[in-house]
Amino acid sequence: MTPGPVEEVGKVAGNFVDAMKTQPLALALALMNIGLLLLFYYIAAAISERRAHEFDLMMAQNEKTNQLLYNCLPRGEKQ
């Protein structure tokens, strides 16, 4: 009888854990890479949020400037 996919995944996971026991440096590097990816994600999310906030501020300032310029036009030209 041939083993199913669950048994094969279990064997692969077991072999991976055994390999990591014999090579702790590889495990440390894998954990550091995962941590670095999480750090990059956090930084990118923070930058994106800040850029969105700055964009909203620029649009609000632009709206104020447009309103001031609109009020400078004579009444007949406001259309």
C-alpha positions in Angstrom: 0.0 0.0 0.0 1.4 3.4 -1.0 1.4 6.2 1.6 -1.0 9.1 1.0 -0.1 12.8 0.8 -0.5 13.3 4.5 2.0 10.7 5.3 4.4 12.1 2.8 4.1 15.6 4.2 4.7 14.2 7.6 7.9 12.4 6.5 9.2 15.6 4.8 8.4 17.7 7.9 10.2 15.1 10.1 13.2 15.1 7.8 13.3 18.9 7.8 13.2 19.0 11.6 16.0 16.3 11.8 18.1 18.3 9.4 17.5 21.5 11.4 18.6 19.7 14.6 21.9 18.8 13.0 22.4 22.2 11.5 21.4 24.9 14.0 23.0 27.6 12.0 20.7 26.9 9.1 17.7 27.2 11.5 19.0 30.5 12.8 19.5 31.9 9.3 15.9 30.8 8.4 14.5 32.5 11.4 16.6 35.7 10.7 15.3 35.8 7.2 11.7 35.5 8.4 12.3 38.2 10.9 13.8 40.4 8.3 10.8 39.9 6.0 8.5 40.9 8.8 10.6 44.0 9.5 10.5 45.0 5.8 6.7 44.5 5.8 6.3 46.7 8.9 8.5 49.4 7.4 6.6 49.3 4.1 3.2 49.5 5.8 4.3 52.4 7.9 5.7 54.3 4.9 2.6 53.7 2.9 0.4 54.9 5.8 2.5 58.1 6.1 2.4 58.7 2.4 -1.3 58.4 2.3 -1.6 60.9 5.2 0.7 63.4 3.4 -1.3 63.0 0.2 -4.5 63.8 2.1 -2.8 66.9 3.6 -1.6 68.0 0.1 -5.1 67.6 -1.4 -6.6 69.6 1.5 -4.1 72.4 1.0 -4.7 72.3 -2.7 -8.5 72.7 -2.1 -7.9 75.7 0.1 -5.7 77.3 -2.5 -8.3 76.6 -5.3 -11.0 78.2 -3.1 -8.9 81.3 -2.5 -8.1 81.7 -6.2 -11.8 81.2 -7.1 -12.7 84.0 -4.7 -10.3 86.3 -6.5 -12.2 86.1 -9.8 -14.8 88.8 -10.6 -18.4 87.7 -10.2 -19.1 87.5 -14.0 -16.2 85.1 -14.7 -17.2 82.5 -12.1 -18.6 79.7 -14.1 
